[in-house]
Amino acid sequence: MSRRLENKIAVVVGAGQQPGGSIGNGRAAAERYAEEGATLLLVDINAEWAEDTLKAVGAPASVLVADITREEDCKAITRTAMERYGRIDILHNNVGRSGGDRKTSEMDSHMWDEIMAMNLKGMFMTCKHALPVMIAQKSGCIINISSTSSLAARPTVTYKTSKGAVNAFTQHLAMENAQFGIRANAILPGLIDTPMAIERRAKERGVAREVVRAERDALVPLGYMGSAWDVANAAVFLASEEARYITGVLLPVDGGLLVKRG
């Protein structure tokens, strides 16, 4: 049986693997895309992390170091994909951050700008420069990683706001570009066991990783956090022909967390 993404070119933005006790969303997506037959352009701001992913995927792939908060770097992502592979079938936007966020009355405006630049503006710019290629091809799939925080209460303001905007942006992309055979969907991870989610919180609080994990497990209706593989499997589905009639969807991967929170 043929693999689901055979002969597809996938650009994974944020493909690097941060140090930690579990796998991150970008690395897992890259590995699953490769397993399903895609050729990969692995984009990350950290060359070492991207090279680690390159070693892991075991498929035709290459690395590009880029900072998506710089428009010239976003242009270079599309230019490099075209120079190396001649097309872009899948654009997977995984970059995001929550570090530095605060409640509204305490939020520093410069930090607001930094988080928004990474979580929202960077995604806009990667899409802006990839879309002309997809429009010319009359095909393409954009997958944006949002968060259940976009639809649920959160104690801090900027991450939630940026991810809510990602949802609206994704739906706009879907309607704007459906006429060109381009699909755009967002995945909304819930509490996922990744280095960015666990190691950072453990370090900030000065507690063991297992303490943070147990607290987060207890919040999920299924009784445990998801892994980056759960997010990656959803991405493979959305990128495949199995989802050819799905666009503009905000897909929670959250173990029932949004249902619990209402």
C-alpha positions in Angstrom: 0.0 0.0 0.0 1.4 3.4 -0.9 2.2 5.9 1.8 -0.2 8.8 2.3 2.2 11.6 1.4 4.2 9.9 -1.3 6.0 12.5 -3.6 4.8 15.4 -1.5 7.1 18.3 -0.5 6.5 19.4 3.1 7.9 22.5 4.7 8.0 22.1 8.5 8.6 25.5 10.2 9.8 24.9 13.7 11.1 21.4 13.0 13.9 21.5 15.6 13.9 19.5 18.8 14.4 21.3 22.1 16.2 19.4 24.8 13.9 17.6 27.2 12.4 14.3 28.3 9.9 14.0 25.4 9.5 14.8 21.7 8.3 18.2 20.5 5.5 18.9 18.1 7.8 20.0 15.2 10.1 17.0 15.4 7.2 14.6 15.6 5.4 16.1 12.6 8.6 15.9 10.6 9.1 12.3 11.5 5.5 11.3 10.7 5.5 13.2 7.4 8.7 11.4 6.4 7.3 8.0 7.4 4.3 8.7 5.1 6.7 9.4 2.1 7.1 13.2 2.1 10.3 15.0 1.2 11.1 17.6 3.9 12.5 21.1 4.2 13.2 21.4 8.0 13.1 25.0 9.1 14.3 26.2 12.5 16.1 29.2 14.1 18.4 26.7 15.9 20.7 24.9 13.4 21.7 22.2 15.9 18.1 21.3 16.7 17.2 21.2 13.0 20.2 18.9 12.3 19.1 16.6 15.0 15.7 16.3 13.3 17.4 15.7 10.0 19.3 12.8 11.5 16.0 11.4 12.9 13.7 11.5 9.8 15.5 9.0 7.7 14.0 10.4 4.5 15.0 12.9 1.7 15.3 16.1 3.6 17.3 19.2 4.1 17.7 22.0 6.7 17.2 25.8 6.5 18.0 28.1 9.4 15.5 30.9 9.5 14.0 33.4 11.9 10.3 33.8 11.0 10.0 37.2 12.7 12.1 38.5 9.7 10.3 38.8 6.4 13.5 38.2 4.4 13.9 34.8 6.2 10.2 33.9 5.4 10.9 34.8 1.7 13.9 32.5 1.9 11.9 29.6 3.1 9.8 29.6 -0.1 12.7 30.4 -2.3 14.8 27.6 -0.8 11.9 25.0 -1.1 11.5 25.9 -4.8 15.3 25.8 -5.5 15.7 22.4 -3.9 12.4 20.7 -4.6 10.4 22.7 -7.2 7.1 22.9 -5.3 5.4 23.2 -1.9 2.6 20.8 -1.2 2.4 21.2 2.6 3.3 24.2 4.8 3.3 23.2 8.5 3.6 26.2 10.8 4.6 25.0 14.3 6.6 28.0 15.8 5.1 29.5 18.9 5.9 30.7 22.4 4.2 31.6 25.7 7.2 32.5 27.8 7.1 36.0 29.1 3.3 36.2 29.0 1.4 37.9 31.9 -2.1 38.9 32.9 -3.3 42.0 31.1 -2.5 44.7 33.8 1.1 43.4 34.2 1.9 42.6 30.5 4.9 44.5 29.1 4.0 46.0 25.7 7.4 45.0 24.2 6.9 41.4 25.3 3.4 41.5 23.8 5.0 42.6 20.5 7.7 39.8 20.7 5.1 37.0 21.3 2.7 38.3 18.7 5.6 38.6 16.2 6.5 34.9 16.6 3.0 33.4 17.1 1.0 35.4 14.6 3.0 37.7 12.3 5.6 35.0 11.5 2.8 32.6 10.5 1.3 35.3 8.3 4.6 35.9 6.6 5.4 32.2 5.9 1.9 31.8 4.4 2.2 35.1 2.4 5.3 33.9 0.6 4.2 30.3 0.1 0.8 31.1 -1.2 1.8 32.3 -4.7 3.5 28.9 -5.3 0.5 27.0 -4.2 -1.8 29.2 -6.2 0.3 28.6 -9.3 0.2 24.8 -8.6 -3.6 24.9 -8.0 -3.0 22.9 -4.9 -1.6 23.0 -1.4 -2.2 22.3 2.2 -1.5 24.7 5.1 -1.5 23.4 8.7 -1.2 26.0 11.5 -0.6 24.9 15.0 -2.9 26.9 17.3 -4.0 25.9 20.9 -7.0 25.1 23.0 -6.0 28.2 24.9 -7.6 30.1 22.0 -11.0 28.9 23.1 -10.7 28.4 26.8 -10.0 30.6 29.9 -6.3 31.3 30.4 -4.6 33.3 33.2 -2.4 35.2 30.7 -3.3 37.4 27.8 -1.0 37.4 24.8 -0.7 33.7 24.0 -4.5 33.2 24.1 -5.0 36.3 21.9 -2.4 35.3 19.4 -3.8 31.8 19.1 -7.3 33.1 18.7 -6.0 35.3 15.9 -4.3 32.2 14.3 -7.8 30.5 14.2 -9.3 33.5 12.5 -6.3 33.8 10.1 -6.6 30.1 9.2 -10.3 30.3 8.4 -9.6 33.4 6.3 -6.9 31.5 4.4 -9.3 28.6 3.8 -12.0 30.8 2.3 -9.7 33.1 0.4 -7.8 30.3 -1.3 -10.3 27.4 -1.8 -10.8 28.5 -5.4 -7.2 27.6 -6.0 -7.4 24.1 -4.6 -5.7 25.1 -1.4 -6.8 23.9 2.0 -6.0 25.5 5.3 -6.7 24.0 8.8 -5.6 24.6 12.3 -4.7 22.0 15.0 -5.5 23.0 18.6 -3.4 20.9 20.9 -4.5 20.7 24.5 -2.1 19.7 27.3 0.7 18.0 25.5 3.8 16.4 27.0 6.5 18.4 25.1 9.8 19.9 26.3 8.4 23.4 25.8 5.4 22.7 27.9 7.1 20.7 30.7 10.7 21.6 31.1 10.1 25.3 31.0 7.4 25.1 33.7 9.5 22.8 35.9 12.5 25.1 35.7 10.4 28.3 36.4 8.8 26.7 39.5 11.8 24.9 40.7 10.0 21.5 40.8 10.6 18.1 39.2 9.3 17.4 35.8 7.2 14.6 37.2 5.3 17.1 39.4 4.3 19.2 36.4 3.3 16.2 34.4 1.1 14.8 37.2 -0.7 18.1 37.7 -1.4 18.4 33.9 -2.5 14.8 33.6 -5.1 15.3 36.3 -6.7 18.1 34.3 -7.5 16.0 31.3 -10.7 14.0 31.1 -8.9 11.0 29.6 -6.6 11.2 32.6 -3.3 11.8 30.8 -1.6 14.4 28.6 -1.3 13.8 24.9 2.1 13.5 23.2 3.5 15.3 20.1 2.7 12.1 18.2 -1.0 12.7 18.7 -0.6 16.2 17.2 1.6 14.8 14.4 -0.9 12.1 13.5 -3.7 14.7 13.1 -1.4 16.7 10.9 -0.7 13.7 8.6 -4.4 13.2 8.3 -5.1 16.8 7.4 -2.2 16.8 4.9 -3.4 13.6 3.2 -6.0 12.9 0.5 -8.2 11.5 3.3 -8.9 15.1 4.3 -9.3 16.4 0.7 -12.8 17.8 1.6 -11.8 19.4 4.9 -10.8 23.1 5.0 -11.2 25.9 7.5 -11.4 23.4 10.4 -10.1 24.1 14.0 -9.3 20.6 15.2 -8.8 20.1 18.9 -6.3 17.3 19.9 -6.9 17.6 23.7 -8.2 14.5 25.3 -11.6 16.2 25.9 -10.2 19.2 27.6 -12.4 21.7 25.7 -15.5 19.8 26.5 -14.6 19.8 30.2 -14.0 23.5 30.2 -17.0 24.3 28.1 
